[in-house]
Amino acid sequence: MKLSRSKVELFLECPKCFYYDVVLKKGRPSGFPLNLNNAIDLLLKKEFDLYRNENLIHPVQMEAGITFKPAKHEKLDQWRSTSLGGVSHFNAKHNCTYFGIIDDLWVNDTNQFAIVDYKSTAKEKPVKELPLWADSYKRQLSFYNYLLKKNGLDMFEKGFLVYTTALLGEEKFDNNLKFSTHVISVDLDLDWIDPTFEAIQTLLERNEVPQSSENCKFCSFVNHRIEII
């Protein structure tokens, strides 16, 4: 079996939705593609690659006072690619491969690596701190850090978000968006990962539909429809 980071996050959101998705192959309805966000991600990758190829620190890193620069690694292209499998770890006990697709990897002078993810939004003011609701971002970075450690990398205890904000305070559009990009340092927590893997395997071995999460809006919607019908 292969489980992606998003499937693990789905389990944390709602075990019932996870079971329907992974076991019964009945996933939640998909949302619309975030084309603007994806475009920003792609362009940031290209931009950081320019500095990576020149072995230089990116200005946004310098502005944040970070002593890391874009890392060169022989497997970076694989770890950033869905078609190439991303970064993965096979857990023999579970007979399961856990994997994820990273955005970037930075390295410092002591050859210690830091996991990086790109985020984008639109607000009146630029995002400079981790939003209070963004626990999933912290788990995402922690999950990638875990996988890269399993691949033998010496990983920094923090991760970084390159957070780009499209500013909404401009007077007119004029075929241009004004952006502000900041690096946010995130304290990582890996303690939840192995217990979560164990809980997932226990659920799969039990082979029965679990209760839904109290906060699952998808299950709530289905239950309300059933009551109405």
C-alpha positions in Angstrom: 0.0 0.0 0.0 1.0 3.6 -0.6 -0.2 6.5 1.4 0.5 10.1 0.6 0.8 13.0 3.0 -2.7 14.2 2.0 -4.2 10.8 2.8 -2.6 10.9 6.2 -4.0 14.4 6.7 -7.4 13.1 5.6 -7.2 10.5 8.3 -6.6 13.2 10.9 -9.5 15.2 9.6 -12.0 12.4 9.5 -11.3 8.6 9.8 -14.6 7.8 8.1 -13.7 9.9 5.0 -10.3 8.3 5.0 -11.8 4.8 5.1 -14.2 5.6 2.3 -11.4 7.0 0.2 -8.6 4.5 0.8 -10.5 1.3 1.3 -13.8 1.8 -0.6 -12.3 4.1 -3.2 -15.1 6.7 -2.7 -13.4 10.0 -2.1 -14.7 13.4 -1.3 -15.8 15.6 -4.1 -12.8 17.4 -5.6 -12.6 21.2 -5.5 -11.7 23.5 -8.3 -8.0 23.7 -9.2 -6.2 26.7 -7.7 -4.6 27.8 -11.0 -3.3 31.1 -9.7 -1.7 29.5 -6.7 -0.2 26.7 -8.8 1.2 29.4 -11.2 2.9 31.1 -8.2 4.3 27.8 -7.0 5.7 27.0 -10.4 7.3 30.5 -10.9 8.8 30.4 -7.4 10.4 27.0 -8.1 11.9 28.4 -11.3 13.1 31.5 -9.5 14.7 29.6 -6.6 16.3 27.3 -9.2 18.1 30.2 -10.8 19.7 31.0 -7.4 20.3 27.3 -6.8 22.2 26.9 -10.0 24.4 30.0 -9.2 24.9 28.7 -5.6 23.5 32.0 -4.3 21.2 33.0 -1.5 17.8 34.3 -2.6 17.0 37.9 -1.6 13.9 36.8 0.3 16.2 34.6 2.4 18.6 37.4 3.0 15.8 39.7 4.0 14.6 37.2 6.6 18.2 36.8 7.9 18.2 33.1 7.1 21.6 31.4 6.8 20.3 28.9 4.3 20.4 28.8 0.5 18.6 26.7 -2.1 20.0 23.2 -1.9 21.5 21.1 -4.7 20.7 17.4 -4.3 20.7 14.6 -6.8 17.2 13.5 -5.8 15.6 17.0 -5.6 13.9 16.7 -9.0 12.4 13.3 -7.9 11.3 14.6 -4.5 9.5 17.5 -6.2 7.7 15.4 -8.9 4.5 13.4 -8.6 5.3 11.3 -11.7 8.7 10.4 -10.2 7.2 9.3 -6.9 8.2 12.2 -4.6 10.1 11.5 -1.4 9.1 8.2 0.2 9.8 5.8 3.0 8.8 2.1 3.1 7.6 1.0 6.5 8.2 -2.8 6.6 6.1 -3.3 9.7 3.0 -1.8 8.0 4.0 -3.0 4.5 3.3 0.5 3.4 5.1 3.3 1.6 4.5 6.8 2.9 5.3 9.6 0.5 4.9 13.3 -0.3 5.8 15.9 -2.9 8.0 18.7 -1.6 8.3 22.3 -2.9 11.9 23.0 -2.0 14.9 22.1 0.1 17.4 24.6 1.6 20.8 23.9 3.1 23.1 25.8 5.5 26.9 25.9 5.8 27.0 22.8 8.0 25.2 20.8 5.4 22.0 20.7 7.4 18.8 20.7 5.3 15.5 22.5 5.9 12.2 21.6 4.3 10.4 24.5 2.5 6.9 24.9 1.2 5.4 27.7 -0.9 2.0 29.2 0.1 0.0 32.0 -1.5 -3.1 34.0 -0.6 -4.7 37.4 -1.1 -5.2 39.8 1.8 -5.1 43.5 2.6 -1.8 43.0 4.4 1.1 40.6 3.8 1.2 37.4 5.8 4.3 37.4 7.9 3.4 34.9 10.6 2.0 31.4 10.6 -1.9 31.8 10.7 -3.6 30.5 13.8 -5.7 28.1 11.7 -2.7 26.7 9.9 -1.9 23.6 12.0 -2.1 21.5 8.8 0.9 23.6 7.3 3.0 22.6 10.4 2.0 19.0 10.0 2.8 19.1 6.3 6.3 20.4 6.9 6.8 18.0 9.8 5.8 15.0 7.6 8.2 16.0 4.9 11.0 16.5 7.4 10.3 13.0 8.7 10.5 11.4 5.3 13.7 13.2 4.4 15.2 12.1 7.7 14.3 8.5 6.7 16.2 9.1 3.5 19.3 9.9 5.4 19.3 13.7 5.4 20.5 15.7 8.4 17.3 17.9 8.9 17.0 21.2 10.6 14.6 21.3 13.5 12.5 24.1 11.8 10.8 24.3 8.4 10.1 27.4 6.3 7.1 28.7 4.4 7.7 31.1 1.5 4.4 32.9 1.9 3.3 35.2 -1.0 0.4 37.6 -0.5 -1.5 39.3 -3.4 -2.3 42.7 -1.9 -5.9 43.7 -2.1 -5.4 47.4 -1.0 -4.6 48.7 -4.5 -7.0 51.2 -6.1 -7.3 49.4 -9.4 -6.3 46.1 -11.1 -4.7 47.6 -14.3 -3.7 44.0 -15.4 -1.3 43.8 -12.5 -1.3 42.2 -9.0 1.1 43.5 -6.4 2.7 40.8 -4.3 4.6 40.7 -1.0 6.6 37.6 -0.2 8.0 36.7 3.3 9.7 33.7 4.8 8.0 32.2 7.9 10.0 30.0 10.3 7.9 27.1 11.6 8.7 24.9 14.7 8.2 21.3 13.7 6.7 18.4 15.6 7.4 14.9 14.5 6.0 13.2 17.6 2.5 12.7 16.2 3.7 10.9 13.0 4.5 7.3 14.1 1.4 7.1 16.4 -0.7 8.3 13.5 0.7 5.6 11.2 -0.1 3.0 13.9 -3.6 4.3 14.2 -4.1 4.1 10.5 -2.9 0.5 10.3 -5.1 -0.5 13.2 -8.1 1.0 11.4 -7.2 -0.8 8.1 -6.7 -4.1 9.9 -10.0 -3.8 11.7 -11.7 -3.4 8.3 -14.9 -1.7 9.5 -16.2 1.8 8.8 -15.2 4.1 11.7 -17.2 7.0 13.1 -16.8 10.3 11.4 -15.1 13.3 13.0 -17.5 15.6 14.8 -16.1 18.5 12.7 -16.3 16.9 9.3 -18.4 19.1 7.1 -18.6 16.4 4.4 -20.1 13.8 6.7 -22.4 16.4 8.2 -23.7 17.3 4.8 -24.4 13.7 3.9 -26.1 13.1 7.3 -28.3 16.1 6.8 -29.3 14.9 3.4 -30.2 11.5 4.7 -32.3 13.1 7.5 -34.2 15.3 4.9 -34.8 12.4 2.6 
